[in-house]
């Protein structure tokens, strides 16, 4: 194998690698751009009072459900303790 062929193959490989890396970089940039836009839209929606109220109500409902589950578990433990 001559040196000329070696360098020709090496530069060809580097060119293909650079193209592939460029495609990966473009895809990563597009993903970052889309994520940034999504984050902006979410922040914009959260600025609305009705959206905040809905989100807070959902959180309160989840807290109430968890509290009710804890009450049921405590009641069950009390009943088991009384039966012993």
C-alpha positions in Angstrom: 0.0 0.0 0.0 1.5 3.3 -1.0 1.5 6.4 1.1 -0.6 8.2 -1.4 -3.4 5.6 -1.1 -3.1 5.6 2.7 -3.6 9.4 2.9 -6.4 9.3 0.4 -8.2 6.7 2.5 -7.4 8.6 5.7 -8.7 11.9 4.4 -11.8 10.2 2.9 -12.6 8.7 6.3 -12.1 12.1 8.0 -14.4 13.7 5.5 -17.1 11.1 6.2 -16.6 11.4 9.9 -17.0 15.2 9.8 -20.2 14.9 7.7 -21.6 12.4 10.3 -20.6 14.7 13.2 -22.2 17.7 11.4 -25.5 15.8 11.1 -25.3 14.9 14.8 -24.6 18.5 15.7 -27.5 19.7 13.6 -29.9 17.2 15.3 -28.7 18.2 18.8 -29.1 21.9 18.0 -32.6 21.3 16.6 -33.5 19.3 19.8 -32.2 22.0 22.1 -34.1 24.7 20.1 -37.3 22.7 20.3 -36.8 22.1 24.1 -36.2 25.8 24.6 -39.3 26.7 22.7 -41.4 24.2 24.7 -40.1 25.6 27.9 -41.0 29.1 26.8 -44.5 28.1 25.9 -44.9 26.3 29.2 -43.7 29.4 31.1 -46.1 31.6 29.0 -49.0 29.3 29.9 -48.1 29.3 33.6 -48.4 33.0 33.6 -52.1 32.8 33.2 -54.1 32.9 36.4 -56.6 30.2 35.3 -53.7 27.8 34.5 -52.1 28.4 37.9 -55.5 27.8 39.6 -56.0 24.5 37.8 -52.4 23.4 38.6 -52.8 24.3 42.3 -56.1 22.6 42.5 -54.6 19.4 41.0 -51.8 19.5 43.6 -54.3 20.0 46.4 -56.4 17.1 45.1 -53.4 14.9 45.1 -52.5 15.9 48.7 -56.1 15.2 49.8 -56.0 11.8 48.2 -52.7 11.0 49.9 -54.0 12.2 53.2 -57.1 10.0 52.9 -55.0 7.0 52.1 -52.9 7.6 55.2 -56.1 7.9 57.3 -57.3 4.6 55.9 -54.0 2.9 56.7 -54.0 4.4 60.3 -57.6 3.3 60.8 -56.7 -0.2 59.7 -53.8 -0.3 62.1 -56.0 0.9 64.9 -58.6 -1.8 64.1 -55.9 -4.5 64.1 -54.5 -3.3 67.4 -58.0 -3.4 69.0 -58.5 -7.0 67.8 -55.3 -8.4 69.4 
